[in-house]
């Protein structure tokens, strides 16, 4: 098979791989990096929203566990991964 035919056959596969990388894989890795930085940057006093939709304020930060105050005298212990976003 001549080289020209091989390039003609391989070109559509290369296009599909490039589109997959640019539209799916790269943006997802960027979002994962942002989320990891957000979770590592949580500190006492931050207002957070859990993945379940509960709003609260971080009272204590341990290694992988956070104590979040969700109401007066109501505190819950949460895994860091349970935080959906940091507000403000």
PDB file as gemmi writes it, atoms N, CA and C in Angstrom:
CRYST1    1.000    1.000    1.000  90.00  90.00  90.00 P 1                      
ATOM      1  N   UNK A   1       0.829  -1.165   0.000  1.00  0.00           N  
ATOM      2  CA  UNK A   1       0.000   0.000   0.000  1.00  0.00           C  
ATOM      3  C   UNK A   1       0.884   1.243   0.000  1.00  0.00           C  
ATOM      4  N   UNK A   2       0.636   2.178  -0.902  1.00  0.00           N  
ATOM      5  CA  UNK A   2       1.448   3.407  -0.938  1.00  0.00           C  
ATOM      6  C   UNK A   2       1.184   4.277   0.291  1.00  0.00           C  
ATOM      7  N   UNK A   3       2.136   5.113   0.589  1.00  0.00           N  
ATOM      8  CA  UNK A   3       2.053   5.990   1.763  1.00  0.00           C  
ATOM      9  C   UNK A   3       0.862   6.940   1.638  1.00  0.00           C  
ATOM     10  N   UNK A   4       0.595   7.390   0.435  1.00  0.00           N  
ATOM     11  CA  UNK A   4      -0.507   8.319   0.209  1.00  0.00           C  
ATOM     12  C   UNK A   4      -1.846   7.698   0.627  1.00  0.00           C  
ATOM     13  N   UNK A   5      -2.057   6.432   0.306  1.00  0.00           N  
ATOM     14  CA  UNK A   5      -3.298   5.754   0.684  1.00  0.00           C  
ATOM     15  C   UNK A   5      -3.392   5.560   2.197  1.00  0.00           C  
ATOM     16  N   UNK A   6      -2.256   5.254   2.821  1.00  0.00           N  
ATOM     17  CA  UNK A   6      -2.259   5.101   4.279  1.00  0.00           C  
ATOM     18  C   UNK A   6      -2.645   6.405   4.974  1.00  0.00           C  
ATOM     19  N   UNK A   7      -2.111   7.527   4.478  1.00  0.00           N  
ATOM     20  CA  UNK A   7      -2.462   8.822   5.065  1.00  0.00           C  
ATOM     21  C   UNK A   7      -3.938   9.138   4.843  1.00  0.00           C  
ATOM     22  N   UNK A   8      -4.438   8.785   3.688  1.00  0.00           N  
ATOM     23  CA  UNK A   8      -5.850   9.023   3.394  1.00  0.00           C  
ATOM     24  C   UNK A   8      -6.744   8.204   4.318  1.00  0.00           C  
ATOM     25  N   UNK A   9      -6.365   6.977   4.609  1.00  0.00           N  
ATOM     26  CA  UNK A   9      -7.147   6.134   5.504  1.00  0.00           C  
ATOM     27  C   UNK A   9      -7.020   6.565   6.972  1.00  0.00           C  
ATOM     28  N   UNK A  10      -5.847   7.033   7.366  1.00  0.00           N  
ATOM     29  CA  UNK A  10      -5.601   7.389   8.761  1.00  0.00           C  
ATOM     30  C   UNK A  10      -6.128   8.776   9.122  1.00  0.00           C  
ATOM     31  N   UNK A  11      -6.290   9.641   8.130  1.00  0.00           N  
ATOM     32  CA  UNK A  11      -6.693  11.025   8.384  1.00  0.00           C  
ATOM     33  C   UNK A  11      -8.013  11.140   9.162  1.00  0.00           C  
ATOM     34  N   UNK A  12      -9.075  10.446   8.800  1.00  0.00           N  
ATOM     35  CA  UNK A  12     -10.324  10.560   9.588  1.00  0.00           C  
ATOM     36  C   UNK A  12     -10.161  10.127  11.050  1.00  0.00           C  
ATOM     37  N   UNK A  13      -9.361   9.101  11.297  1.00  0.00           N  
ATOM     38  CA  UNK A  13      -9.126   8.663  12.676  1.00  0.00           C  
ATOM     39  C   UNK A  13      -8.365   9.720  13.462  1.00  0.00           C  
ATOM     40  N   UNK A  14      -7.406  10.366  12.816  1.00  0.00           N  
ATOM     41  CA  UNK A  14      -6.657  11.425  13.486  1.00  0.00           C  
ATOM     42  C   UNK A  14      -7.561  12.611  13.807  1.00  0.00           C  
ATOM     43  N   UNK A  15      -8.472  12.930  12.898  1.00  0.00           N  
ATOM     44  CA  UNK A  15      -9.418  14.023  13.147  1.00  0.00           C  
ATOM     45  C   UNK A  15     -10.322  13.687  14.341  1.00  0.00           C  
ATOM     46  N   UNK A  16     -10.824  12.458  14.408  1.00  0.00           N  
ATOM     47  CA  UNK A  16     -11.695  12.044  15.518  1.00  0.00           C  
ATOM     48  C   UNK A  16     -10.927  12.114  16.836  1.00  0.00           C  
ATOM     49  N   UNK A  17      -9.694  11.671  16.843  1.00  0.00           N  
ATOM     50  CA  UNK A  17      -8.878  11.714  18.064  1.00  0.00           C  
ATOM     51  C   UNK A  17      -8.633  13.162  18.484  1.00  0.00           C  
ATOM     52  N   UNK A  18      -8.341  14.041  17.538  1.00  0.00           N  
ATOM     53  CA  UNK A  18      -8.095  15.455  17.855  1.00  0.00           C  
ATOM     54  C   UNK A  18      -9.356  16.114  18.409  1.00  0.00           C  
ATOM     55  N   UNK A  19     -10.507  15.836  17.814  1.00  0.00           N  
ATOM     56  CA  UNK A  19     -11.764  16.413  18.295  1.00  0.00           C  
ATOM     57  C   UNK A  19     -12.079  15.890  19.694  1.00  0.00           C  
ATOM     58  N   UNK A  20     -11.885  14.597  19.920  1.00  0.00           N  
ATOM     59  CA  UNK A  20     -12.117  14.008  21.232  1.00  0.00           C  
ATOM     60  C   UNK A  20     -11.242  14.690  22.279  1.00  0.00           C  
ATOM     61  N   UNK A  21      -9.971  14.908  21.949  1.00  0.00           N  
ATOM     62  CA  UNK A  21      -9.056  15.551  22.887  1.00  0.00           C  
ATOM     63  C   UNK A  21      -9.489  16.987  23.186  1.00  0.00           C  
ATOM     64  N   UNK A  22      -9.801  17.742  22.140  1.00  0.00           N  
ATOM     65  CA  UNK A  22     -10.104  19.161  22.319  1.00  0.00           C  
ATOM     66  C   UNK A  22     -11.467  19.414  22.954  1.00  0.00           C  
ATOM     67  N   UNK A  23     -12.453  18.564  22.694  1.00  0.00           N  
ATOM     68  CA  UNK A  23     -13.799  18.814  23.195  1.00  0.00           C  
ATOM     69  C   UNK A  23     -14.149  18.078  24.481  1.00  0.00           C  
ATOM     70  N   UNK A  24     -13.447  16.993  24.772  1.00  0.00           N  
ATOM     71  CA  UNK A  24     -13.826  16.190  25.936  1.00  0.00           C  
ATOM     72  C   UNK A  24     -12.700  16.081  26.956  1.00  0.00           C  
ATOM     73  N   UNK A  25     -11.588  15.535  26.563  1.00  0.00           N  
ATOM     74  CA  UNK A  25     -10.546  15.193  27.526  1.00  0.00           C  
ATOM     75  C   UNK A  25      -9.886  16.418  28.146  1.00  0.00           C  
ATOM     76  N   UNK A  26      -9.464  17.389  27.337  1.00  0.00           N  
ATOM     77  CA  UNK A  26      -8.754  18.560  27.845  1.00  0.00           C  
ATOM     78  C   UNK A  26      -9.627  19.413  28.761  1.00  0.00           C  
ATOM     79  N   UNK A  27     -10.865  19.770  28.353  1.00  0.00           N  
ATOM     80  CA  UNK A  27     -11.694  20.564  29.276  1.00  0.00           C  
ATOM     81  C   UNK A  27     -11.991  19.842  30.589  1.00  0.00           C  
ATOM     82  N   UNK A  28     -12.169  18.532  30.529  1.00  0.00           N  
ATOM     83  CA  UNK A  28     -12.449  17.780  31.751  1.00  0.00           C  
ATOM     84  C   UNK A  28     -11.242  17.813  32.683  1.00  0.00           C  
ATOM     85  N   UNK A  29     -10.044  17.685  32.147  1.00  0.00           N  
ATOM     86  CA  UNK A  29      -8.855  17.722  33.003  1.00  0.00           C  
ATOM     87  C   UNK A  29      -8.651  19.113  33.602  1.00  0.00           C  
ATOM     88  N   UNK A  30      -9.012  20.156  32.866  1.00  0.00           N  
ATOM     89  CA  UNK A  30      -8.911  21.516  33.404  1.00  0.00           C  
ATOM     90  C   UNK A  30      -9.899  21.690  34.561  1.00  0.00           C  
ATOM     91  N   UNK A  31     -11.131  21.206  34.410  1.00  0.00           N  
ATOM     92  CA  UNK A  31     -12.125  21.296  35.480  1.00  0.00           C  
ATOM     93  C   UNK A  31     -11.695  20.505  36.713  1.00  0.00           C  
ATOM     94  N   UNK A  32     -11.100  19.324  36.501  1.00  0.00           N  
ATOM     95  CA  UNK A  32     -10.627  18.525  37.634  1.00  0.00           C  
ATOM     96  C   UNK A  32      -9.530  19.271  38.389  1.00  0.00           C  
ATOM     97  N   UNK A  33      -8.653  19.939  37.662  1.00  0.00           N  
ATOM     98  CA  UNK A  33      -7.571  20.689  38.292  1.00  0.00           C  
ATOM     99  C   UNK A  33      -8.128  21.857  39.113  1.00  0.00           C  
ATOM    100  N   UNK A  34      -9.118  22.577  38.558  1.00  0.00           N  
ATOM    101  CA  UNK A  34      -9.735  23.688  39.285  1.00  0.00           C  
ATOM    102  C   UNK A  34     -10.425  23.193  40.556  1.00  0.00           C  
ATOM    103  N   UNK A  35     -11.141  22.068  40.460  1.00  0.00           N  
ATOM    104  CA  UNK A  35     -11.844  21.519  41.629  1.00  0.00           C  
ATOM    105  C   UNK A  35     -10.854  21.101  42.710  1.00  0.00           C  
ATOM    106  N   UNK A  36      -9.757  20.464  42.297  1.00  0.00           N  
ATOM    107  CA  UNK A  36      -8.746  20.035  43.263  1.00  0.00           C  
ATOM    108  C   UNK A  36      -8.155  21.242  43.991  1.00  0.00           C  
ATOM    109  N   UNK A  37      -7.849  22.307  43.242  1.00  0.00           N  
ATOM    110  CA  UNK A  37      -7.313  23.517  43.859  1.00  0.00           C  
ATOM    111  C   UNK A  37      -8.326  24.153  44.808  1.00  0.00           C  
ATOM    112  N   UNK A  38      -9.608  24.145  44.419  1.00  0.00           N  
ATOM    113  CA  UNK A  38     -10.658  24.709  45.264  1.00  0.00           C  
ATOM    114  C   UNK A  38     -10.764  23.929  46.571  1.00  0.00           C  
ATOM    115  N   UNK A  39     -10.766  22.601  46.480  1.00  0.00           N  
ATOM    116  CA  UNK A  39     -10.894  21.780  47.683  1.00  0.00           C  
ATOM    117  C   UNK A  39      -9.679  21.914  48.594  1.00  0.00           C  
ATOM    118  N   UNK A  40      -8.486  22.036  48.010  1.00  0.00           N  
ATOM    119  CA  UNK A  40      -7.279  22.182  48.827  1.00  0.00           C  
ATOM    120  C   UNK A  40      -7.193  23.556  49.474  1.00  0.00           C  
ATOM    121  N   UNK A  41      -7.872  24.555  48.886  1.00  0.00           N  
ATOM    122  CA  UNK A  41      -7.795  25.918  49.400  1.00  0.00           C  
ATOM    123  C   UNK A  41      -8.855  26.269  50.429  1.00  0.00           C  
ATOM    124  N   UNK A  42      -9.691  25.323  50.815  1.00  0.00           N  
ATOM    125  CA  UNK A  42     -10.739  25.611  51.795  1.00  0.00           C  
ATOM    126  C   UNK A  42     -10.109  25.876  53.158  1.00  0.00           C  
ATOM    127  N   UNK A  43     -10.576  26.951  53.797  1.00  0.00           N  
ATOM    128  CA  UNK A  43     -10.038  27.316  55.111  1.00  0.00           C  
ATOM    129  C   UNK A  43     -11.177  27.687  56.051  1.00  0.00           C  
ATOM    130  N   UNK A  44     -10.850  27.813  57.299  1.00  0.00           N  
ATOM    131  CA  UNK A  44     -11.839  28.155  58.326  1.00  0.00           C  
ATOM    132  C   UNK A  44     -12.494  29.483  57.973  1.00  0.00           C  
ATOM    133  N   UNK A  45     -13.815  29.525  58.100  1.00  0.00           N  
ATOM    134  CA  UNK A  45     -14.556  30.751  57.818  1.00  0.00           C  
ATOM    135  C   UNK A  45     -15.128  30.825  56.412  1.00  0.00           C  
ATOM    136  N   UNK A  46     -14.715  29.935  55.514  1.00  0.00           N  
ATOM    137  CA  UNK A  46     -15.253  29.934  54.154  1.00  0.00           C  
ATOM    138  C   UNK A  46     -16.708  29.496  54.161  1.00  0.00           C  
ATOM    139  N   UNK A  47     -17.506  30.151  53.358  1.00  0.00           N  
ATOM    140  CA  UNK A  47     -18.892  29.728  53.167  1.00  0.00           C  
ATOM    141  C   UNK A  47     -18.895  28.734  52.015  1.00  0.00           C  
ATOM    142  N   UNK A  48     -19.540  27.591  52.243  1.00  0.00           N  
ATOM    143  CA  UNK A  48     -19.513  26.512  51.262  1.00  0.00           C  
ATOM    144  C   UNK A  48     -20.929  26.016  50.976  1.00  0.00           C  
ATOM    145  N   UNK A  49     -21.062  25.360  49.828  1.00  0.00           N  
ATOM    146  CA  UNK A  49     -22.288  24.656  49.475  1.00  0.00           C  
ATOM    147  C   UNK A  49     -21.889  23.220  49.204  1.00  0.00           C  
ATOM    148  N   UNK A  50     -22.562  22.288  49.862  1.00  0.00           N  
ATOM    149  CA  UNK A  50     -22.234  20.876  49.677  1.00  0.00           C  
ATOM    150  C   UNK A  50     -22.820  20.382  48.358  1.00  0.00           C  
ATOM    151  N   UNK A  51     -22.405  19.195  47.947  1.00  0.00           N  
ATOM    152  CA  UNK A  51     -22.959  18.619  46.725  1.00  0.00           C  
ATOM    153  C   UNK A  51     -24.436  18.298  46.905  1.00  0.00           C  
ATOM    154  N   UNK A  52     -24.891  18.202  48.135  1.00  0.00           N  
ATOM    155  CA  UNK A  52     -26.304  17.967  48.419  1.00  0.00           C  
ATOM    156  C   UNK A  52     -27.115  19.252  48.494  1.00  0.00           C  
ATOM    157  N   UNK A  53     -26.457  20.409  48.401  1.00  0.00           N  
ATOM    158  CA  UNK A  53     -27.161  21.679  48.402  1.00  0.00           C  
ATOM    159  C   UNK A  53     -27.257  22.360  49.746  1.00  0.00           C  
ATOM    160  N   UNK A  54     -26.583  21.857  50.756  1.00  0.00           N  
ATOM    161  CA  UNK A  54     -26.633  22.461  52.085  1.00  0.00           C  
ATOM    162  C   UNK A  54     -25.609  23.590  52.164  1.00  0.00           C  
ATOM    163  N   UNK A  55     -26.058  24.765  52.626  1.00  0.00           N  
ATOM    164  CA  UNK A  55     -25.174  25.915  52.784  1.00  0.00           C  
ATOM    165  C   UNK A  55     -24.651  25.933  54.215  1.00  0.00           C  
ATOM    166  N   UNK A  56     -23.376  26.279  54.368  1.00  0.00           N  
ATOM    167  CA  UNK A  56     -22.802  26.341  55.696  1.00  0.00           C  
ATOM    168  C   UNK A  56     -21.486  27.079  55.716  1.00  0.00           C  
ATOM    169  N   UNK A  57     -20.902  27.172  56.907  1.00  0.00           N  
ATOM    170  CA  UNK A  57     -19.622  27.838  57.108  1.00  0.00           C  
ATOM    171  C   UNK A  57     -18.638  26.854  57.720  1.00  0.00           C  
ATOM    172  N   UNK A  58     -17.428  26.832  57.189  1.00  0.00           N  
ATOM    173  CA  UNK A  58     -16.404  25.916  57.691  1.00  0.00           C  
ATOM    174  C   UNK A  58     -15.937  26.403  59.060  1.00  0.00           C  
ATOM    175  N   UNK A  59     -15.999  25.504  60.044  1.00  0.00           N  
ATOM    176  CA  UNK A  59     -15.609  25.822  61.417  1.00  0.00           C  
ATOM    177  C   UNK A  59     -14.219  25.272  61.723  1.00  0.00           C  
ATOM    178  N   UNK A  60     -13.921  24.086  61.211  1.00  0.00           N  
ATOM    179  CA  UNK A  60     -12.656  23.428  61.496  1.00  0.00           C  
ATOM    180  C   UNK A  60     -12.220  22.643  60.265  1.00  0.00           C  
ATOM    181  N   UNK A  61     -10.928  22.731  59.968  1.00  0.00           N  
ATOM    182  CA  UNK A  61     -10.379  22.010  58.821  1.00  0.00           C  
ATOM    183  C   UNK A  61      -9.366  21.002  59.324  1.00  0.00           C  
ATOM    184  N   UNK A  62      -9.634  19.736  59.048  1.00  0.00           N  
ATOM    185  CA  UNK A  62      -8.677  18.678  59.327  1.00  0.00           C  
ATOM    186  C   UNK A  62      -8.091  18.247  57.997  1.00  0.00           C  
ATOM    187  N   UNK A  63      -7.363  17.156  57.966  1.00  0.00           N  
ATOM    188  CA  UNK A  63      -6.719  16.722  56.723  1.00  0.00           C  
ATOM    189  C   UNK A  63      -7.731  16.516  55.598  1.00  0.00           C  
ATOM    190  N   UNK A  64      -8.616  15.547  55.726  1.00  0.00           N  
ATOM    191  CA  UNK A  64      -9.614  15.262  54.693  1.00  0.00           C  
ATOM    192  C   UNK A  64     -11.035  15.472  55.182  1.00  0.00           C  
ATOM    193  N   UNK A  65     -11.185  16.023  56.372  1.00  0.00           N  
ATOM    194  CA  UNK A  65     -12.506  16.196  56.974  1.00  0.00           C  
ATOM    195  C   UNK A  65     -12.700  17.663  57.338  1.00  0.00           C  
ATOM    196  N   UNK A  66     -13.909  18.149  57.122  1.00  0.00           N  
ATOM    197  CA  UNK A  66     -14.264  19.513  57.484  1.00  0.00           C  
ATOM    198  C   UNK A  66     -15.436  19.470  58.457  1.00  0.00           C  
ATOM    199  N   UNK A  67     -15.439  20.377  59.412  1.00  0.00           N  
ATOM    200  CA  UNK A  67     -16.595  20.564  60.277  1.00  0.00           C  
ATOM    201  C   UNK A  67     -17.297  21.813  59.741  1.00  0.00           C  
ATOM    202  N   UNK A  68     -18.567  21.634  59.335  1.00  0.00           N  
ATOM    203  CA  UNK A  68     -19.319  22.726  58.720  1.00  0.00           C  
ATOM    204  C   UNK A  68     -20.521  23.054  59.599  1.00  0.00           C  
ATOM    205  N   UNK A  69     -20.668  24.352  59.940  1.00  0.00           N  
ATOM    206  CA  UNK A  69     -21.821  24.805  60.717  1.00  0.00           C  
ATOM    207  C   UNK A  69     -22.928  25.138  59.724  1.00  0.00           C  
ATOM    208  N   UNK A  70     -24.074  24.451  59.884  1.00  0.00           N  
ATOM    209  CA  UNK A  70     -25.186  24.677  58.965  1.00  0.00           C  
ATOM    210  C   UNK A  70     -26.327  25.458  59.616  1.00  0.00           C  
ATOM    211  N   UNK A  71     -26.291  25.589  60.939  1.00  0.00           N  
ATOM    212  CA  UNK A  71     -27.265  26.387  61.686  1.00  0.00           C  
ATOM    213  C   UNK A  71     -26.662  26.654  63.060  1.00  0.00           C  
ATOM    214  N   UNK A  72     -27.341  27.471  63.872  1.00  0.00           N  
ATOM    215  CA  UNK A  72     -26.851  27.722  65.226  1.00  0.00           C  
ATOM    216  C   UNK A  72     -26.764  26.406  65.988  1.00  0.00           C  
ATOM    217  N   UNK A  73     -25.584  26.131  66.532  1.00  0.00           N  
ATOM    218  CA  UNK A  73     -25.323  24.937  67.323  1.00  0.00           C  
ATOM    219  C   UNK A  73     -25.524  23.627  66.561  1.00  0.00           C  
ATOM    220  N   UNK A  74     -25.498  23.696  65.229  1.00  0.00           N  
ATOM    221  CA  UNK A  74     -25.611  22.486  64.409  1.00  0.00           C  
ATOM    222  C   UNK A  74     -24.393  22.422  63.491  1.00  0.00           C  
ATOM    223  N   UNK A  75     -23.530  21.458  63.782  1.00  0.00           N  
ATOM    224  CA  UNK A  75     -22.325  21.278  62.976  1.00  0.00           C  
ATOM    225  C   UNK A  75     -22.278  19.848  62.455  1.00  0.00           C  
ATOM    226  N   UNK A  76     -21.830  19.705  61.224  1.00  0.00           N  
ATOM    227  CA  UNK A  76     -21.713  18.379  60.625  1.00  0.00           C  
ATOM    228  C   UNK A  76     -20.272  18.156  60.190  1.00  0.00           C  
ATOM    229  N   UNK A  77     -19.865  16.911  60.292  1.00  0.00           N  
ATOM    230  CA  UNK A  77     -18.531  16.518  59.858  1.00  0.00           C  
ATOM    231  C   UNK A  77     -18.661  15.991  58.431  1.00  0.00           C  
ATOM    232  N   UNK A  78     -17.876  16.558  57.519  1.00  0.00           N  
ATOM    233  CA  UNK A  78     -17.977  16.203  56.108  1.00  0.00           C  
ATOM    234  C   UNK A  78     -16.611  15.873  55.528  1.00  0.00           C  
ATOM    235  N   UNK A  79     -16.645  15.014  54.542  1.00  0.00           N  
ATOM    236  CA  UNK A  79     -15.460  14.749  53.746  1.00  0.00           C  
ATOM    237  C   UNK A  79     -15.244  15.936  52.807  1.00  0.00           C  
ATOM    238  N   UNK A  80     -14.010  16.268  52.505  1.00  0.00           N  
ATOM    239  CA  UNK A  80     -13.712  17.370  51.593  1.00  0.00           C  
ATOM    240  C   UNK A  80     -14.404  17.210  50.248  1.00  0.00           C  
ATOM    241  N   UNK A  81     -14.485  15.976  49.780  1.00  0.00           N  
ATOM    242  CA  UNK A  81     -15.086  15.716  48.469  1.00  0.00           C  
ATOM    243  C   UNK A  81     -16.573  16.039  48.456  1.00  0.00           C  
ATOM    244  N   UNK A  82     -17.191  16.205  49.624  1.00  0.00           N  
ATOM    245  CA  UNK A  82     -18.606  16.518  49.702  1.00  0.00           C  
ATOM    246  C   UNK A  82     -18.918  17.985  49.478  1.00  0.00           C  
ATOM    247  N   UNK A  83     -17.884  18.812  49.315  1.00  0.00           N  
ATOM    248  CA  UNK A  83     -18.081  20.231  49.076  1.00  0.00           C  
ATOM    249  C   UNK A  83     -18.247  20.459  47.581  1.00  0.00           C  
ATOM    250  N   UNK A  84     -19.349  21.106  47.219  1.00  0.00           N  
ATOM    251  CA  UNK A  84     -19.615  21.385  45.819  1.00  0.00           C  
ATOM    252  C   UNK A  84     -18.972  22.669  45.343  1.00  0.00           C  
ATOM    253  N   UNK A  85     -19.034  23.714  46.179  1.00  0.00           N  
ATOM    254  CA  UNK A  85     -18.419  24.985  45.799  1.00  0.00           C  
ATOM    255  C   UNK A  85     -18.174  25.835  47.028  1.00  0.00           C  
ATOM    256  N   UNK A  86     -17.267  26.790  46.865  1.00  0.00           N  
ATOM    257  CA  UNK A  86     -16.976  27.770  47.893  1.00  0.00           C  
ATOM    258  C   UNK A  86     -17.613  29.078  47.428  1.00  0.00           C  
ATOM    259  N   UNK A  87     -18.408  29.689  48.308  1.00  0.00           N  
ATOM    260  CA  UNK A  87     -19.131  30.919  47.958  1.00  0.00           C  
ATOM    261  C   UNK A  87     -18.333  32.119  48.429  1.00  0.00           C  
ATOM    262  N   UNK A  88     -18.216  33.097  47.565  1.00  0.00           N  
ATOM    263  CA  UNK A  88     -17.567  34.353  47.946  1.00  0.00           C  
ATOM    264  C   UNK A  88     -16.119  34.310  47.932  1.00  0.00           C  
TER     265      UNK A  88                                                      
END                                                                             
